Amino acid sequence: MLSPSFLIVCAIITATFLSAVRPAAGADEAITNDQPKTAYLAAYFTEKKGRNGQEDSELYYAIARDGFRFADAVNHGRPVLAATVSDKLTRDPMILRDPDGRSFHLIATVSWKGRSLVLFDSKDLVHWTNERLVQIAPTIADMTWAPELRWDPETRQYFAYWTSSVNKTWDTAAIWYATSTDLKTFSQPKVLMREAKGCLDADIIHAQGKWHMVYRYVGIWMRTADRAFGPYENPVKILDLDVEGPFMFPVNGTTNQWGLVFDYFGGNQGRWGLAISSDFTHWTLATHKDWPYYTPDVFLPPGVRHGSVLPITDREAGRILKAFGSTPFDYEGHKLG
């Protein structure tokens, strides 16, 4: 029989080894935890009228288990969640995998006007709890649009960022941010980045030793920073397209490729584009530049609008599909089966 002291020593050695190999909280999104990501979860809203009778109001899912073919319309193309606070919108949804690797946070636009956004938490991407309305924008803000959430490992705190204009003047629209340690109370808002005229829809990701910000400003632009809270400098137009809602994510199975989805809004509502890059400067379109945009290798269910993409494990994908079911679609938007 092994002695208790020997077992204690073994436990200490094992714990030390595991802490050494476990990725640090806030590491690049591709290695947030040590489980391989083999699928993608798209979270988005649509122009359909939902359960509360409003457009743009609810959360939809689609899953890709074969490259970028988001063929599984989760819950058979019906919403999986709706906000119940403020104006009850769940627009521009973004899901953050917590640095603990085991929980998730959903942030979304909840109203066309005002100072608030909505937040939820989940342990499984199926059940969303702790819905809360967070008043976060400055008192003079006209709106709180397209909020997103990231974790900063340097300061060990979350930061939310969003678009607000002030005093009903669009040219003042800028990217604001506030920090939090518990996602319940937030710091006073500050401007994170502004252009000469109004800009919107920022997305930020940490990779290759830099913070990268993409945003809409007569096309899609990129800026970089050494720290999460800037300054974000060296603006470069990376996509000369009339699109909005850019969102970056790591490409599964690689360590140096990144995807960028964006929303074709206006007359061609309801489709995303996709570009791929290995350096955040040069982006290659994986979808067509013109309608109908999709290819047999890159497509989503009909009606998608501004949202986000989360790399997920095979187990996570299976759990979502088991809970909600799905309807398969092809790249032309036809239901299969």
Phi and psi in degrees as GROMACS dihedral restraints (atoms count N, CA, C in turn):
[ dihedral_restraints ]
;  ai    aj    ak    al  type     phi  dphi    fc
    3     4     5     6     1   -74.5    20    10
    4     5     6     7     1   140.3    20    10
    6     7     8     9     1   -73.2    20    10
    7     8     9    10     1   152.3    20    10
    9    10    11    12     1   -58.3    20    10
   10    11    12    13     1   -37.1    20    10
   12    13    14    15     1   -65.7    20    10
   13    14    15    16     1   -37.6    20    10
   15    16    17    18     1   -65.0    20    10
   16    17    18    19     1   -42.0    20    10
   18    19    20    21     1   -64.6    20    10
   19    20    21    22     1   -37.0    20    10
   21    22    23    24     1   -64.3    20    10
   22    23    24    25     1   -43.3    20    10
   24    25    26    27     1   -60.9    20    10
   25    26    27    28     1   -44.0    20    10
   27    28    29    30     1   -61.0    20    10
   28    29    30    31     1   -41.1    20    10
   30    31    32    33     1   -63.3    20    10
   31    32    33    34     1   -40.3    20    10
   33    34    35    36     1   -64.9    20    10
   34    35    36    37     1   -43.6    20    10
   36    37    38    39     1   -62.5    20    10
   37    38    39    40     1   -43.4    20    10
   39    40    41    42     1   -63.0    20    10
   40    41    42    43     1   -44.8    20    10
   42    43    44    45     1   -63.1    20    10
   43    44    45    46     1   -38.7    20    10
   45    46    47    48     1   -64.4    20    10
   46    47    48    49     1   -42.1    20    10
   48    49    50    51     1   -64.1    20    10
   49    50    51    52     1   -45.3    20    10
   51    52    53    54     1   -63.9    20    10
   52    53    54    55     1   -38.9    20    10
   54    55    56    57     1   -67.8    20    10
   55    56    57    58     1   -26.6    20    10
   57    58    59    60     1   -75.1    20    10
   58    59    60    61     1   -35.5    20    10
   60    61    62    63     1   -92.6    20    10
   61    62    63    64     1   -17.2    20    10
   63    64    65    66     1   -70.3    20    10
   64    65    66    67     1   131.9    20    10
   66    67    68    69     1   -58.9    20    10
   67    68    69    70     1   143.4    20    10
   69    70    71    72     1   -68.1    20    10
   70    71    72    73     1   147.3    20    10
   72    73    74    75     1   -57.2    20    10
   73    74    75    76     1   131.4    20    10
   75    76    77    78     1    85.8    20    10
   76    77    78    79     1    11.2    20    10
   78    79    80    81     1   -64.9    20    10
   79    80    81    82     1   169.9    20    10
   81    82    83    84     1   -49.3    20    10
   82    83    84    85     1   146.0    20    10
   84    85    86    87     1   -55.8    20    10
   85    86    87    88     1   -26.6    20    10
   87    88    89    90     1   -69.4    20    10
   88    89    90    91     1   -19.6    20    10
   90    91    92    93     1  -130.4    20    10
   91    92    93    94     1    43.3    20    10
   93    94    95    96     1   -64.2    20    10
   94    95    96    97     1   -34.0    20    10
   96    97    98    99     1  -142.7    20    10
   97    98    99   100     1   179.0    20    10
   99   100   101   102     1   -92.0    20    10
  100   101   102   103     1    10.6    20    10
  102   103   104   105     1   -90.6    20    10
  103   104   105   106     1   131.2    20    10
  105   106   107   108     1   -65.9    20    10
  106   107   108   109     1   139.3    20    10
  108   109   110   111     1   -95.1    20    10
  109   110   111   112     1   123.4    20    10
  111   112   113   114     1  -119.7    20    10
  112   113   114   115     1    -4.2    20    10
  114   115   116   117     1  -140.1    20    10
  115   116   117   118     1   173.1    20    10
  117   118   119   120     1  -129.0    20    10
  118   119   120   121     1   143.6    20    10
  120   121   122   123     1  -112.4    20    10
  121   122   123   124     1   118.1    20    10
  123   124   125   126     1   -93.2    20    10
  124   125   126   127     1   127.9    20    10
  126   127   128   129     1  -115.1    20    10
  127   128   129   130     1   129.6    20    10
  129   130   131   132     1  -158.5    20    10
  130   131   132   133     1   171.7    20    10
  132   133   134   135     1  -113.8    20    10
  133   134   135   136     1   172.1    20    10
  135   136   137   138     1  -132.9    20    10
  136   137   138   139     1   175.8    20    10
  138   139   140   141     1   -88.0    20    10
  139   140   141   142     1     3.1    20    10
  141   142   143   144     1   -69.6    20    10
  142   143   144   145     1   155.9    20    10
  144   145   146   147     1   -83.7    20    10
  145   146   147   148     1   130.5    20    10
  147   148   149   150     1  -101.9    20    10
  148   149   150   151     1  -160.2    20    10
  150   151   152   153     1   -64.1    20    10
  151   152   153   154     1   -28.4    20    10
  153   154   155   156     1   -92.4    20    10
  154   155   156   157     1     8.8    20    10
  156   157   158   159     1    81.1    20    10
  157   158   159   160     1     2.1    20    10
  159   160   161   162     1  -108.0    20    10
  160   161   162   163     1   153.0    20    10
  162   163   164   165     1   -80.4    20    10
  163   164   165   166     1   161.4    20    10
  165   166   167   168     1    62.7    20    10
  166   167   168   169     1    22.3    20    10
  168   169   170   171     1  -106.6    20    10
  169   170   171   172     1    -9.8    20    10
  171   172   173   174     1  -132.3    20    10
  172   173   174   175     1   163.3    20    10
  174   175   176   177     1   -93.4    20    10
  175   176   177   178     1   129.7    20    10
  177   178   179   180     1  -119.0    20    10
  178   179   180   181     1   153.8    20    10
  180   181   182   183     1  -121.8    20    10
  181   182   183   184     1   148.2    20    10
  183   184   185   186     1  -141.1    20    10
  184   185   186   187     1   145.9    20    10
  186   187   188   189     1  -121.5    20    10
  187   188   189   190     1   136.8    20    10
  189   190   191   192     1  -111.5    20    10
  190   191   192   193     1   120.6    20    10
  192   193   194   195     1  -112.2    20    10
  193   194   195   196     1     0.3    20    10
  195   196   197   198     1  -136.1    20    10
  196   197   198   199     1    87.5    20    10
  198   199   200   201     1    64.3    20    10
  199   200   201   202     1  -129.6    20    10
  201   202   203   204     1  -106.0    20    10
  202   203   204   205     1    25.1    20    10
  204   205   206   207     1   -88.2    20    10
  205   206   207   208     1    94.2    20    10
  207   208   209   210     1   -81.9    20    10
  208   209   210   211     1    68.3    20    10
  210   211   212   213     1   -82.5    20    10
  211   212   213   214     1   -18.5    20    10
  213   214   215   216     1   -95.5    20    10
  214   215   216   217     1   104.4    20    10
  216   217   218   219     1   -82.0    20    10
  217   218   219   220     1   103.5    20    10
  219   220   221   222     1   -65.0    20    10
  220   221   222   223     1   146.0    20    10
  222   223   224   225     1    59.5    20    10
  223   224   225   226     1    29.9    20    10
  225   226   227   228     1    58.1    20    10
  226   227   228   229     1    37.7    20    10
  228   229   230   231     1    79.8    20    10
  229   230   231   232     1     9.8    20    10
  231   232   233   234     1  -100.7    20    10
  232   233   234   235     1   159.8    20    10
  234   235   236   237     1   -65.8    20    10
  235   236   237   238     1   154.9    20    10
  237   238   239   240     1  -108.1    20    10
  238   239   240   241     1   -10.5    20    10
  240   241   242   243     1  -163.1    20    10
  241   242   243   244     1   146.7    20    10
  243   244   245   246     1  -139.0    20    10
  244   245   246   247     1   137.0    20    10
  246   247   248   249     1   -68.5    20    10
  247   248   249   250     1   151.6    20    10
  249   250   251   252     1  -119.4    20    10
  250   251   252   253     1     3.6    20    10
  252   253   254   255     1  -109.6    20    10
  253   254   255   256     1   163.1    20    10
  255   256   257   258     1    51.4    20    10
  256   257   258   259     1  -127.3    20    10
  258   259   260   261     1   -88.5    20    10
  259   260   261   262     1     7.3    20    10
  261   262   263   264     1    64.3    20    10
  262   263   264   265     1    27.0    20    10
  264   265   266   267     1   -87.6    20    10
  265   266   267   268     1   150.8    20    10
  267   268   269   270     1  -131.3    20    10
  268   269   270   271     1    61.8    20    10
  270   271   272   273     1   -95.3    20    10
  271   272   273   274     1   149.5    20    10
  273   274   275   276     1    56.8    20    10
  274   275   276   277     1    47.1    20    10
  276   277   278   279     1   -69.1    20    10
  277   278   279   280     1   141.7    20    10
  279   280   281   282     1  -135.3    20    10
  280   281   282   283     1   132.0    20    10
  282   283   284   285     1  -110.5    20    10
  283   284   285   286     1   126.8    20    10
  285   286   287   288     1  -106.2    20    10
  286   287   288   289     1   128.8    20    10
  288   289   290   291     1   -79.1    20    10
  289   290   291   292     1   122.7    20    10
  291   292   293   294     1   -61.9    20    10
  292   293   294   295     1   151.0    20    10
  294   295   296   297     1   -59.7    20    10
  295   296   297   298     1   -16.2    20    10
  297   298   299   300     1   -73.6    20    10
  298   299   300   301     1   -11.4    20    10
  300   301   302   303     1    76.7    20    10
  301   302   303   304     1    -1.6    20    10
  303   304   305   306     1  -122.1    20    10
  304   305   306   307     1    -5.7    20    10
  306   307   308   309     1  -135.5    20    10
  307   308   309   310     1   169.3    20    10
  309   310   311   312     1  -139.7    20    10
  310   311   312   313     1   155.5    20    10
  312   313   314   315     1  -132.5    20    10
  313   314   315   316     1   133.3    20    10
  315   316   317   318     1  -109.9    20    10
  316   317   318   319     1   128.8    20    10
  318   319   320   321     1  -126.1    20    10
  319   320   321   322     1   142.7    20    10
  321   322   323   324     1  -157.7    20    10
  322   323   324   325     1   160.2    20    10
  324   325   326   327     1   -70.8    20    10
  325   326   327   328     1   130.9    20    10
  327   328   329   330     1  -112.8    20    10
  328   329   330   331     1   -11.4    20    10
  330   331   332   333     1  -155.4    20    10
  331   332   333   334     1   154.7    20    10
  333   334   335   336     1   -74.6    20    10
  334   335   336   337     1   -16.5    20    10
  336   337   338   339     1  -142.4    20    10
  337   338   339   340     1   167.1    20    10
  339   340   341   342     1   101.5    20    10
  340   341   342   343     1  -174.1    20    10
  342   343   344   345     1  -106.9    20    10
  343   344   345   346     1     5.2    20    10
  345   346   347   348     1  -113.7    20    10
  346   347   348   349     1   158.4    20    10
  348   349   350   351     1  -132.3    20    10
  349   350   351   352     1   172.4    20    10
  351   352   353   354     1  -118.0    20    10
  352   353   354   355     1   143.0    20    10
  354   355   356   357     1  -129.1    20    10
  355   356   357   358     1   145.2    20    10
  357   358   359   360     1  -134.9    20    10
  358   359   360   361     1   163.5    20    10
  360   361   362   363     1  -128.0    20    10
  361   362   363   364     1   154.0    20    10
  363   364   365   366     1  -151.7    20    10
  364   365   366   367     1   151.8    20    10
  366   367   368   369     1  -102.7    20    10
  367   368   369   370     1   -12.0    20    10
  369   370   371   372     1  -142.8    20    10
  370   371   372   373     1     3.5    20    10
  372   373   374   375     1    67.9    20    10
  373   374   375   376     1     6.0    20    10
  375   376   377   378     1  -108.7    20    10
  376   377   378   379     1   -51.2    20    10
  378   379   380   381     1  -103.1    20    10
  379   380   381   382     1   117.7    20    10
  381   382   383   384     1  -105.8    20    10
  382   383   384   385     1   127.3    20    10
  384   385   386   387     1  -129.0    20    10
  385   386   387   388     1  -179.4    20    10
  387   388   389   390     1    56.7    20    10
  388   389   390   391     1    39.9    20    10
  390   391   392   393     1   -57.9    20    10
  391   392   393   394     1   131.9    20    10
  393   394   395   396     1  -149.0    20    10
  394   395   396   397     1   141.8    20    10
  396   397   398   399     1   -92.2    20    10
  397   398   399   400     1   121.4    20    10
  399   400   401   402     1  -112.2    20    10
  400   401   402   403     1   116.5    20    10
  402   403   404   405     1   -84.2    20    10
  403   404   405   406     1   109.7    20    10
  405   406   407   408     1  -128.0    20    10
  406   407   408   409     1   -29.2    20    10
  408   409   410   411     1   -78.1    20    10
  409   410   411   412     1   165.1    20    10
  411   412   413   414     1   -63.7    20    10
  412   413   414   415     1   157.5    20    10
  414   415   416   417     1   -62.2    20    10
  415   416   417   418     1   -23.7    20    10
  417   418   419   420     1   -94.1    20    10
  418   419   420   421     1     8.0    20    10
  420   421   422   423     1   -70.6    20    10
  421   422   423   424     1   141.4    20    10
  423   424   425   426     1   -81.6    20    10
  424   425   426   427     1   -33.6    20    10
  426   427   428   429     1  -159.6    20    10
  427   428   429   430     1   169.0    20    10
  429   430   431   432     1  -132.4    20    10
  430   431   432   433     1    87.6    20    10
  432   433   434   435     1  -104.7    20    10
  433   434   435   436     1   152.1    20    10
  435   436   437   438     1    48.1    20    10
  436   437   438   439     1    52.9    20    10
  438   439   440   441     1   -72.6    20    10
  439   440   441   442     1   148.2    20    10
  441   442   443   444     1  -136.6    20    10
  442   443   444   445     1   170.6    20    10
  444   445   446   447     1  -140.9    20    10
  445   446   447   448     1   134.5    20    10
  447   448   449   450     1  -138.5    20    10
  448   449   450   451     1   166.6    20    10
  450   451   452   453     1  -111.4    20    10
  451   452   453   454     1   130.8    20    10
  453   454   455   456     1  -103.9    20    10
  454   455   456   457     1   110.1    20    10
  456   457   458   459     1   -69.2    20    10
  457   458   459   460     1   -24.7    20    10
  459   460   461   462     1   -68.1    20    10
  460   461   462   463     1   -44.7    20    10
  462   463   464   465     1   -99.6    20    10
  463   464   465   466     1    -4.8    20    10
  465   466   467   468     1    55.2    20    10
  466   467   468   469     1    54.7    20    10
  468   469   470   471     1  -151.9    20    10
  469   470   471   472     1   156.9    20    10
  471   472   473   474     1   -79.5    20    10
  472   473   474   475     1   155.1    20    10
  474   475   476   477     1  -139.4    20    10
  475   476   477   478     1   131.2    20    10
  477   478   479   480     1   -98.4    20    10
  478   479   480   481     1   145.6    20    10
  480   481   482   483     1  -142.3    20    10
  481   482   483   484     1   152.8    20    10
  483   484   485   486     1  -162.5    20    10
  484   485   486   487     1   176.6    20    10
  486   487   488   489     1  -103.3    20    10
  487   488   489   490     1   128.0    20    10
  489   490   491   492     1  -137.1    20    10
  490   491   492   493     1   137.0    20    10
  492   493   494   495     1  -103.1    20    10
  493   494   495   496     1   167.1    20    10
  495   496   497   498     1  -130.9    20    10
  496   497   498   499     1   151.6    20    10
  498   499   500   501     1    55.2    20    10
  499   500   501   502     1    31.6    20    10
  501   502   503   504     1    57.5    20    10
  502   503   504   505     1    37.4    20    10
  504   505   506   507     1  -124.5    20    10
  505   506   507   508     1   110.0    20    10
  507   508   509   510     1   -61.5    20    10
  508   509   510   511     1   -34.8    20    10
  510   511   512   513     1   -62.5    20    10
  511   512   513   514     1   -13.3    20    10
  513   514   515   516     1   -86.9    20    10
  514   515   516   517     1    -4.8    20    10
  516   517   518   519     1   -59.2    20    10
  517   518   519   520     1   125.6    20    10
  519   520   521   522     1  -142.7    20    10
  520   521   522   523     1   173.2    20    10
  522   523   524   525     1   -94.9    20    10
  523   524   525   526     1   119.5    20    10
  525   526   527   528     1  -106.4    20    10
  526   527   528   529     1   162.8    20    10
  528   529   530   531     1  -148.8    20    10
  529   530   531   532     1   160.6    20    10
  531   532   533   534     1  -149.1    20    10
  532   533   534   535     1   152.7    20    10
  534   535   536   537     1  -109.5    20    10
  535   536   537   538     1   160.9    20    10
  537   538   539   540     1  -157.6    20    10
  538   539   540   541     1   150.2    20    10
  540   541   542   543     1  -103.9    20    10
  541   542   543   544     1   -13.9    20    10
  543   544   545   546     1  -131.4    20    10
  544   545   546   547     1     0.6    20    10
  546   547   548   549     1    59.4    20    10
  547   548   549   550     1    25.4    20    10
  549   550   551   552     1  -119.3    20    10
  550   551   552   553     1   -47.3    20    10
  552   553   554   555     1  -113.9    20    10
  553   554   555   556     1   142.1    20    10
  555   556   557   558     1  -126.4    20    10
  556   557   558   559     1   155.3    20    10
  558   559   560   561     1   -68.9    20    10
  559   560   561   562     1   172.6    20    10
  561   562   563   564     1   -64.9    20    10
  562   563   564   565     1   139.1    20    10
  564   565   566   567     1   -70.4    20    10
  565   566   567   568     1   147.0    20    10
  567   568   569   570     1  -135.5    20    10
  568   569   570   571     1   156.9    20    10
  570   571   572   573     1   -75.1    20    10
  571   572   573   574     1   127.3    20    10
  573   574   575   576     1   -92.9    20    10
  574   575   576   577     1   -39.1    20    10
  576   577   578   579     1  -161.5    20    10
  577   578   579   580     1   141.5    20    10
  579   580   581   582     1  -140.8    20    10
  580   581   582   583     1   155.9    20    10
  582   583   584   585     1  -110.7    20    10
  583   584   585   586     1   178.9    20    10
  585   586   587   588     1   -62.9    20    10
  586   587   588   589     1   -33.9    20    10
  588   589   590   591     1  -127.3    20    10
  589   590   591   592     1   179.8    20    10
  591   592   593   594     1   -59.3    20    10
  592   593   594   595     1   135.6    20    10
  594   595   596   597     1  -127.9    20    10
  595   596   597   598     1   164.2    20    10
  597   598   599   600     1  -159.7    20    10
  598   599   600   601     1   174.0    20    10
  600   601   602   603     1    60.5    20    10
  601   602   603   604     1    50.3    20    10
  603   604   605   606     1   -75.7    20    10
  604   605   606   607     1   145.5    20    10
  606   607   608   609     1  -132.0    20    10
  607   608   609   610     1   138.9    20    10
  609   610   611   612     1  -128.9    20    10
  610   611   612   613     1   139.1    20    10
  612   613   614   615     1  -144.6    20    10
  613   614   615   616     1   148.5    20    10
  615   616   617   618     1  -104.3    20    10
  616   617   618   619     1   124.2    20    10
  618   619   620   621     1  -162.9    20    10
  619   620   621   622     1   151.0    20    10
  621   622   623   624     1    53.8    20    10
  622   623   624   625     1    35.2    20    10
  624   625   626   627     1    77.0    20    10
  625   626   627   628     1     9.1    20    10
  627   628   629   630     1  -134.0    20    10
  628   629   630   631     1   158.9    20    10
  630   631   632   633     1   -96.4    20    10
  631   632   633   634     1   127.2    20    10
  633   634   635   636     1  -114.4    20    10
  634   635   636   637     1   129.4    20    10
  636   637   638   639     1  -118.1    20    10
  637   638   639   640     1   127.1    20    10
  639   640   641   642     1  -111.6    20    10
  640   641   642   643     1   152.0    20    10
  642   643   644   645     1  -164.2    20    10
  643   644   645   646     1   164.7    20    10
  645   646   647   648     1   -92.2    20    10
  646   647   648   649     1   127.7    20    10
  648   649   650   651     1  -160.6    20    10
  649   650   651   652     1    80.0    20    10
  651   652   653   654     1    53.2    20    10
  652   653   654   655     1    66.2    20    10
  654   655   656   657     1   107.2    20    10
  655   656   657   658     1  -175.6    20    10
  657   658   659   660     1  -107.0    20    10
  658   659   660   661     1   127.0    20    10
  660   661   662   663     1  -116.1    20    10
  661   662   663   664     1   158.9    20    10
  663   664   665   666     1  -127.0    20    10
  664   665   666   667     1   137.5    20    10
  666   667   668   669     1  -130.6    20    10
  667   668   669   670     1   159.3    20    10
  669   670   671   672     1  -130.4    20    10
  670   671   672   673     1   158.2    20    10
  672   673   674   675     1  -148.0    20    10
  673   674   675   676     1   156.1    20    10
  675   676   677   678     1   -82.7    20    10
  676   677   678   679     1   -23.3    20    10
  678   679   680   681     1  -129.5    20    10
  679   680   681   682     1   157.4    20    10
  681   682   683   684     1   -57.7    20    10
  682   683   684   685     1   -35.7    20    10
  684   685   686   687     1   -99.0    20    10
  685   686   687   688     1    20.0    20    10
  687   688   689   690     1    85.9    20    10
  688   689   690   691     1  -170.8    20    10
  690   691   692   693     1   -76.8    20    10
  691   692   693   694     1   141.9    20    10
  693   694   695   696     1   -90.2    20    10
  694   695   696   697     1   118.5    20    10
  696   697   698   699     1  -128.9    20    10
  697   698   699   700     1  -176.3    20    10
  699   700   701   702     1    55.7    20    10
  700   701   702   703     1    60.1    20    10
  702   703   704   705     1   -66.7    20    10
  703   704   705   706     1   134.6    20    10
  705   706   707   708     1  -138.1    20    10
  706   707   708   709     1   131.0    20    10
  708   709   710   711     1   -77.7    20    10
  709   710   711   712     1   121.3    20    10
  711   712   713   714     1  -104.2    20    10
  712   713   714   715     1   -20.9    20    10
  714   715   716   717     1  -138.8    20    10
  715   716   717   718     1   119.1    20    10
  717   718   719   720     1   -93.0    20    10
  718   719   720   721     1    64.8    20    10
  720   721   722   723     1  -131.7    20    10
  721   722   723   724     1   149.9    20    10
  723   724   725   726     1   -87.8    20    10
  724   725   726   727     1    76.4    20    10
  726   727   728   729     1  -132.7    20    10
  727   728   729   730     1   171.6    20    10
  729   730   731   732     1  -142.7    20    10
  730   731   732   733     1  -179.3    20    10
  732   733   734   735     1    61.5    20    10
  733   734   735   736     1    44.2    20    10
  735   736   737   738     1   -67.7    20    10
  736   737   738   739     1   143.4    20    10
  738   739   740   741     1  -147.7    20    10
  739   740   741   742     1   129.0    20    10
  741   742   743   744     1  -102.6    20    10
  742   743   744   745     1   150.9    20    10
  744   745   746   747     1  -157.1    20    10
  745   746   747   748     1   151.8    20    10
  747   748   749   750     1   -72.3    20    10
  748   749   750   751     1   140.0    20    10
  750   751   752   753     1   -80.3    20    10
  751   752   753   754     1   126.1    20    10
  753   754   755   756     1   -58.4    20    10
  754   755   756   757     1   143.1    20    10
  756   757   758   759     1    79.9    20    10
  757   758   759   760     1     6.1    20    10
  759   760   761   762     1  -130.2    20    10
  760   761   762   763     1   165.7    20    10
  762   763   764   765     1  -116.2    20    10
  763   764   765   766     1    -4.5    20    10
  765   766   767   768     1  -142.3    20    10
  766   767   768   769     1    27.6    20    10
  768   769   770   771     1  -127.5    20    10
  769   770   771   772     1   142.9    20    10
  771   772   773   774     1  -134.6    20    10
  772   773   774   775     1   140.8    20    10
  774   775   776   777     1  -100.4    20    10
  775   776   777   778     1   153.4    20    10
  777   778   779   780     1  -136.2    20    10
  778   779   780   781     1   111.6    20    10
  780   781   782   783     1   -99.2    20    10
  781   782   783   784     1   156.0    20    10
  783   784   785   786     1  -154.4    20    10
  784   785   786   787     1   161.1    20    10
  786   787   788   789     1  -105.6    20    10
  787   788   789   790     1   119.0    20    10
  789   790   791   792     1   -79.3    20    10
  790   791   792   793     1    99.2    20    10
  792   793   794   795     1   -96.6    20    10
  793   794   795   796     1  -177.7    20    10
  795   796   797   798     1    78.7    20    10
  796   797   798   799     1  -134.5    20    10
  798   799   800   801     1   -63.5    20    10
  799   800   801   802     1   -23.7    20    10
  801   802   803   804     1  -111.3    20    10
  802   803   804   805     1    43.1    20    10
  804   805   806   807     1   -60.6    20    10
  805   806   807   808     1   149.2    20    10
  807   808   809   810     1   101.0    20    10
  808   809   810   811     1    16.9    20    10
  810   811   812   813     1  -143.6    20    10
  811   812   813   814     1   148.4    20    10
  813   814   815   816     1  -105.3    20    10
  814   815   816   817     1   155.6    20    10
  816   817   818   819     1  -108.3    20    10
  817   818   819   820     1   164.7    20    10
  819   820   821   822     1  -140.3    20    10
  820   821   822   823     1   134.0    20    10
  822   823   824   825     1  -128.0    20    10
  823   824   825   826     1   155.0    20    10
  825   826   827   828     1  -126.3    20    10
  826   827   828   829     1   142.5    20    10
  828   829   830   831     1  -147.1    20    10
  829   830   831   832     1   155.0    20    10
  831   832   833   834     1  -113.8    20    10
  832   833   834   835     1    -3.6    20    10
  834   835   836   837     1  -135.9    20    10
  835   836   837   838     1     3.5    20    10
  837   838   839   840     1    67.4    20    10
  838   839   840   841     1     6.0    20    10
  840   841   842   843     1  -113.7    20    10
  841   842   843   844     1   -45.1    20    10
  843   844   845   846     1  -105.0    20    10
  844   845   846   847     1   118.8    20    10
  846   847   848   849     1  -117.9    20    10
  847   848   849   850     1   132.7    20    10
  849   850   851   852     1  -110.1    20    10
  850   851   852   853     1   125.8    20    10
  852   853   854   855     1   -67.0    20    10
  853   854   855   856     1   132.0    20    10
  855   856   857   858     1  -101.8    20    10
  856   857   858   859     1   -11.1    20    10
  858   859   860   861     1  -109.9    20    10
  859   860   861   862     1   168.7    20    10
  861   862   863   864     1   -73.2    20    10
  862   863   864   865     1   148.2    20    10
  864   865   866   867     1   -71.9    20    10
  865   866   867   868     1   -26.2    20    10
  867   868   869   870     1  -117.5    20    10
  868   869   870   871     1   161.7    20    10
  870   871   872   873     1   -53.6    20    10
  871   872   873   874     1   136.3    20    10
  873   874   875   876     1   -93.9    20    10
  874   875   876   877     1    13.2    20    10
  876   877   878   879     1    72.7    20    10
  877   878   879   880     1   -52.2    20    10
  879   880   881   882     1   -72.8    20    10
  880   881   882   883     1   157.7    20    10
  882   883   884   885     1  -125.9    20    10
  883   884   885   886     1   169.9    20    10
  885   886   887   888     1   -61.2    20    10
  886   887   888   889     1   -16.7    20    10
  888   889   890   891     1  -101.5    20    10
  889   890   891   892     1   -12.2    20    10
  891   892   893   894     1  -140.9    20    10
  892   893   894   895     1   110.7    20    10
  894   895   896   897     1  -164.8    20    10
  895   896   897   898     1   162.3    20    10
  897   898   899   900     1  -133.3    20    10
  898   899   900   901     1   168.4    20    10
  900   901   902   903     1   -62.2    20    10
  901   902   903   904     1   159.4    20    10
  903   904   905   906     1   -61.2    20    10
  904   905   906   907     1   145.3    20    10
  906   907   908   909     1    93.8    20    10
  907   908   909   910     1     3.6    20    10
  909   910   911   912     1   -66.8    20    10
  910   911   912   913     1   141.2    20    10
  912   913   914   915     1  -127.4    20    10
  913   914   915   916     1  -173.0    20    10
  915   916   917   918     1   -40.5    20    10
  916   917   918   919     1   127.5    20    10
  918   919   920   921     1  -165.0    20    10
  919   920   921   922     1  -148.4    20    10
  921   922   923   924     1  -148.0    20    10
  922   923   924   925     1   165.7    20    10
  924   925   926   927     1  -126.5    20    10
  925   926   927   928     1   128.9    20    10
  927   928   929   930     1  -119.6    20    10
  928   929   930   931     1   118.4    20    10
  930   931   932   933     1   -63.9    20    10
  931   932   933   934     1   132.4    20    10
  933   934   935   936     1  -133.1    20    10
  934   935   936   937     1   164.0    20    10
  936   937   938   939     1   -81.8    20    10
  937   938   939   940     1   165.6    20    10
  939   940   941   942     1   -62.3    20    10
  940   941   942   943     1   -37.5    20    10
  942   943   944   945     1   -64.6    20    10
  943   944   945   946     1   -42.2    20    10
  945   946   947   948     1   -64.3    20    10
  946   947   948   949     1   -41.8    20    10
  948   949   950   951     1   -61.3    20    10
  949   950   951   952     1   -45.1    20    10
  951   952   953   954     1   -62.0    20    10
  952   953   954   955     1   -39.3    20    10
  954   955   956   957     1   -64.6    20    10
  955   956   957   958     1   -41.8    20    10
  957   958   959   960     1   -64.7    20    10
  958   959   960   961     1   -46.3    20    10
  960   961   962   963     1   -67.2    20    10
  961   962   963   964     1   -34.1    20    10
  963   964   965   966     1   -67.6    20    10
  964   965   966   967     1   -38.5    20    10
  966   967   968   969     1   -72.6    20    10
  967   968   969   970     1   -39.3    20    10
  969   970   971   972     1  -109.6    20    10
  970   971   972   973     1   -23.1    20    10
  972   973   974   975     1    74.3    20    10
  973   974   975   976     1   176.6    20    10
  975   976   977   978     1  -159.2    20    10
  976   977   978   979     1   162.5    20    10
  978   979   980   981     1  -122.3    20    10
  979   980   981   982     1   125.5    20    10
  981   982   983   984     1   -79.1    20    10
  982   983   984   985     1   145.4    20    10
  984   985   986   987     1  -127.6    20    10
  985   986   987   988     1   155.1    20    10
  987   988   989   990     1   -99.4    20    10
  988   989   990   991     1  -179.0    20    10
  990   991   992   993     1   -72.4    20    10
  991   992   993   994     1   -12.7    20    10
  993   994   995   996     1   -93.8    20    10
  994   995   996   997     1     4.2    20    10
  996   997   998   999     1    85.8    20    10
  997   998   999  1000     1    13.1    20    10
  999  1000  1001  1002     1   -89.0    20    10
 1000  1001  1002  1003     1   136.2    20    10
 1002  1003  1004  1005     1   -68.9    20    10
 1003  1004  1005  1006     1   142.4    20    10
 1005  1006  1007  1008     1  -110.8    20    10
 1006  1007  1008  1009     1   115.6    20    10
